[in-house]
Amino acid sequence: MSTLVIEQDLTVRSVTVTSDTLSMELSDGRGVSVPLGWFPRLLHATPEERERWELIGRGSGIHWPDLDEGISLKGLVVGRSSAESQHSFGRWLKAREK
């Protein structure tokens, strides 16, 4: 059995969000991309909201303050999508309609 080890100095360098993909460039030059559908809040965000992100934890994660969405580098690398419940997401989506 192998174990994924993420070096402590590995960080997110840049983030790009398109209408269907979330991509990150890492400090060691690698890139990671996942379908935007993994993160419903990003999927339903405006292009402007998707562009307003900030690095958190010295680059160990990304946060979108306008969307209250946070994604860790470690979670993304191991293939973890949003854990938000459908009920919670539905409330968030309904609140955006106001």
N, C-alpha and C positions, 0 to 999 in steps of 0.2 A: 504494500500500500504506500502510495506517495502522499506527501503533504505539501500543500501550497505554502510557501513562505514569501511574504512580501517584505522586501528590505525596508528598514525604517526610514532610510533617506529617499526612498522612491516617492515622488510627489507628482501631482498634476501640474503641468506647465501651462496648458491652454485648453479651452473648451469650445466646441462648435456644436450648435444645435440647428439642424435643418428641419424641414417639415416631417421627416421620417427617421432621422438618425441622431443619436447623441454620440459625439466623438470627443476623445481626450488625447492630448499629446502628453506623454509622461517625461519626467526629468531625465530618463535614460535614453530617450529618443523613440521608444516604442509608442504605438498608438493603440487605442482601444475604442471600438465602436459597437454600439448596441442599437436595436430597434427602439424608436421613441415610444412605441406602444408599451414598452416595459414600464413607463412612467406616465400614467394618465394625466397628471397635472401638467407635465411638459407638453404632452400631446395636444391638450386643449388650451394651451397658452397662446397668446399672440406672439408674433415674431419679436416684438419689442420686449415682452416679458422674458422670453427665452434668452435674449441677449444680456439681460441684467442678472449676472451671476457673480458670486464672490467665492474665493478660495477660503476654506475653513481648516482649522487644525494644521496650520503650516503647509497646506497643500494636500492633506490626506483626504479631503472631500470638497464638494461643491455645494453651495447653497443658493437658491433662488428666492430672495426675500419677498418678492411680490407674490410668489406662489406658495410660500411656506413649504418648499421642497428641498430636501437635502439628500445627497447621494455620496456614499463613501467610496473611495478608490478601491478599497479591499472588497467591498460588496460587489462592485461592478466587475472586478477582475474574476471573481468566483462565479459570476453569472446570476447574481441575486437581483431580481426585479423588485418593483415597489411592493411593500407588504401592506399597503393601506387597504382597508376593507372596502368593499363596494358601498356599504352604508356611509362610511366616512367620506369617500370620494363623492358620492351622490349629494351629501350635504354641502360639500365644498363647491361643487358645480352649480347647485341651486343658488348658493349665496352669491356667486359671480353674476347671476342673471339680474340681480337687483340693481 
